[in-house]
Amino acid sequence: MATFELYRRSTIGMCLTETLDEMVQNGTLSPELAIQVLVQFDKSMTDALESQVKSKVTIKGHLHTYRFCDNVWTFILQDASFKNEDSSETVGRIKIVACDSKLLSQ
């Protein structure tokens, strides 16, 4: 199964990467095992988001920039509002990266 490495740039992904780097530098973990952990993290995040997240969000904002490259959409929105059934939140600027999940099964 192929995976995207997008989630490594999330807060939890960055913390995991920093911890693995520290363990490799200390000699408590081999570089090969650290890479296996990151690959498993990618798979687990993809599976969890696909199977456990059921909520839907509506996003509205002013489109500042958009790009489509290598089957990846990137959108930068300004003054974006996020609404779900329970709440609403507005942010000044957000970057959304979207990949085609069909590419994972190839």
Residue, then its C-alpha position, 0 to 999 in steps of 0.5 A: m500500500a502506498t502512502f503520502e508523507l503529508y502527515r509527517r509535517s503535522t505537529i504529531g509527525m514533527c514530534l515523532t520525527e524529532t524523537l526518532d532523530e534523537m534516538v538514532q543520534n543516541g544510538t538507541l534506534s537504528p536508522e532503518l528502524a526509524i524509517q520503518v516507524l515513519v512509514q508505519f506512521d504514514k499508513s496509520m494516519t491514512d487508515a485512521l483518517e479514512s475509517q475513524v473521522k466521520s464529521k464534515v466541515t464547510i470551508k469558505g474564504h477568499l482564494h489567494t492561491y491555488r496550484f495543481c502539481d503531481n496530482v496534489w492540489t494546494f489552496i491558500l485561503q484568506d479569512a477562511s471560516f470553518k463550520n460543522e454541526d456544532s461550531s464555527e471558527t475563522v482563521g486569517r490564512i490557511k493552507i490546504v493540501a489535498c491528494d487523490s486517495k485513488l492514487l494510494s491504491q495504485 
